[in-house]
Amino acid sequence: MPTEEPMNPNLPSAAEYSAGRARFDHFEPVDLEALQRAVVATYNNEVLLDVNGECMRLAVFEGEYRWHSHPRSDELFVVLAGELHIDFEDREGVVLSPLQCLVVPAGTVHRTRAVGRTVNITFERQRAETVFVDAWKP
């Protein structure tokens, strides 16, 4: 059953997530190390750059994100620090360590879980639709 509102008030709604706009312009250097170091919240996910109709997000978080899918966008995860678990509705989950990556195909129901503080970048379509799926439980 898709839902709009986040179960955790510290996490964005689907509309807030997809409304993110690039923080930096073309030709503007981006210091990923400094940006992730400045995050003090347990969850921060922001669009840093737009490129060719896609966007690059920086996610710094602890704990788990909600079960969801992106109906019309693949999602590429690249872990920079920590350990990122990606659980799937219909297959065994994976664990990514620093400098490992994985593509989650469009429409795949998944959730991410960070063991301790985890930093990753993701690439997906700009303004990718997110559908939260709260009825499915592992």
C-alpha positions as CSV (number, residue, x, y, z in Angstrom):
1,M,0.0,0.0,0.0
2,P,1.8,3.2,-1.1
3,T,1.8,6.1,1.3
4,E,2.9,9.7,1.1
5,E,3.8,10.7,4.7
6,P,7.0,9.5,6.4
7,M,6.6,7.3,9.4
8,N,9.6,9.0,11.0
9,P,9.2,12.8,11.1
10,N,12.9,13.3,10.6
11,L,12.7,11.7,7.1
12,P,11.3,13.6,4.1
13,S,7.9,12.9,2.5
14,A,8.0,11.6,-1.0
15,A,7.1,15.1,-2.3
16,E,10.0,16.7,-0.3
17,Y,12.4,14.0,-1.5
18,S,11.6,14.5,-5.2
19,A,11.5,18.4,-4.9
20,G,15.3,18.5,-4.1
21,R,17.2,20.9,-6.4
22,A,20.9,21.0,-7.1
23,R,22.9,22.9,-4.6
24,F,25.9,23.5,-6.9
25,D,26.1,24.8,-10.5
26,H,28.2,23.6,-13.4
27,F,31.9,24.5,-13.1
28,E,31.6,24.8,-9.3
29,P,33.9,22.4,-7.4
30,V,32.2,20.2,-4.8
31,D,34.2,19.0,-1.7
32,L,32.4,15.8,-0.7
33,E,34.7,15.3,2.3
34,A,33.9,18.8,3.7
35,L,30.1,18.4,3.0
36,Q,29.8,15.0,4.7
37,R,31.9,16.2,7.7
38,A,29.6,19.2,8.2
39,V,26.5,16.9,8.6
40,V,25.5,16.5,12.3
41,A,21.9,15.2,11.8
42,T,21.3,11.4,11.8
43,Y,19.7,11.8,8.3
44,N,20.7,14.2,5.5
45,N,20.1,13.6,1.8
46,E,20.5,16.4,-0.6
47,V,20.9,16.9,-4.4
48,L,24.4,18.3,-5.1
49,L,24.6,18.3,-8.9
50,D,22.5,17.8,-12.0
51,V,24.0,16.2,-15.0
52,N,22.3,15.0,-18.3
53,G,18.8,14.7,-16.7
54,E,20.2,12.9,-13.7
55,C,21.1,14.1,-10.3
56,M,23.9,13.2,-7.8
57,R,22.8,13.1,-4.1
58,L,24.9,13.0,-1.0
59,A,23.3,10.9,1.8
60,V,24.7,10.8,5.3
61,F,22.7,8.8,7.8
62,E,22.4,6.3,10.6
63,G,19.6,3.7,11.0
64,E,17.2,2.7,8.3
65,Y,15.2,4.4,5.6
66,R,11.7,3.4,4.6
67,W,10.7,0.7,2.1
68,H,10.2,2.4,-1.2
69,S,10.7,2.3,-5.0
70,H,11.4,4.8,-7.8
71,P,8.9,3.7,-10.5
72,R,10.8,5.4,-13.4
73,S,14.4,5.7,-12.2
74,D,17.2,3.4,-11.6
75,E,19.3,4.3,-8.5
76,L,23.1,3.9,-8.4
77,F,24.6,3.7,-4.9
78,V,28.3,4.4,-4.3
79,V,29.4,4.1,-0.7
80,L,32.1,6.5,0.5
81,A,32.2,5.6,4.2
82,G,30.5,3.1,6.5
83,E,28.5,0.1,5.7
84,L,25.3,0.3,3.7
85,H,22.8,-2.6,3.7
86,I,20.3,-2.6,0.9
87,D,17.3,-4.9,1.5
88,F,14.9,-6.0,-1.3
89,E,11.3,-7.1,-1.3
90,D,12.0,-10.1,-3.7
91,R,15.6,-11.1,-3.3
92,E,18.5,-11.4,-0.8
93,G,19.9,-8.1,0.3
94,V,23.4,-6.8,-0.2
95,V,26.0,-5.1,1.9
96,L,28.2,-2.4,0.4
97,S,31.5,-1.2,1.9
98,P,33.5,1.9,1.0
99,L,34.1,2.3,-2.7
100,Q,31.6,-0.4,-3.6
101,C,28.5,0.3,-5.7
102,L,25.3,-1.2,-6.9
103,V,22.4,-0.3,-9.2
104,V,18.8,-0.8,-8.0
105,P,16.6,-1.0,-11.1
106,A,13.6,1.2,-11.5
107,G,10.5,-0.1,-9.8
108,T,12.4,-2.3,-7.3
109,V,11.1,-2.1,-3.8
110,H,14.0,-1.6,-1.4
111,R,15.2,0.1,1.7
112,T,18.6,1.2,2.9
113,R,20.1,0.6,6.4
114,A,23.2,2.2,7.7
115,V,25.4,0.4,10.2
116,G,26.7,3.4,12.2
117,R,27.3,6.6,10.2
118,T,27.2,5.9,6.5
119,V,28.1,8.2,3.6
120,N,27.0,7.4,0.1
121,I,26.3,9.2,-3.1
122,T,23.4,8.2,-5.3
123,F,22.6,8.9,-8.9
124,E,19.0,8.9,-10.2
125,R,16.7,10.9,-12.5
126,Q,16.2,14.5,-11.5
127,R,13.0,14.8,-9.4
128,A,12.6,11.0,-9.4
129,E,9.2,9.9,-8.0
130,T,9.4,8.0,-4.8
131,V,6.7,5.6,-3.7
132,F,6.8,4.5,0.0
133,V,5.6,1.0,0.5
134,D,4.6,0.4,4.1
135,A,2.5,-2.7,3.7
136,W,5.4,-4.9,2.9
137,K,7.4,-6.3,5.8
138,P,10.4,-8.6,5.7
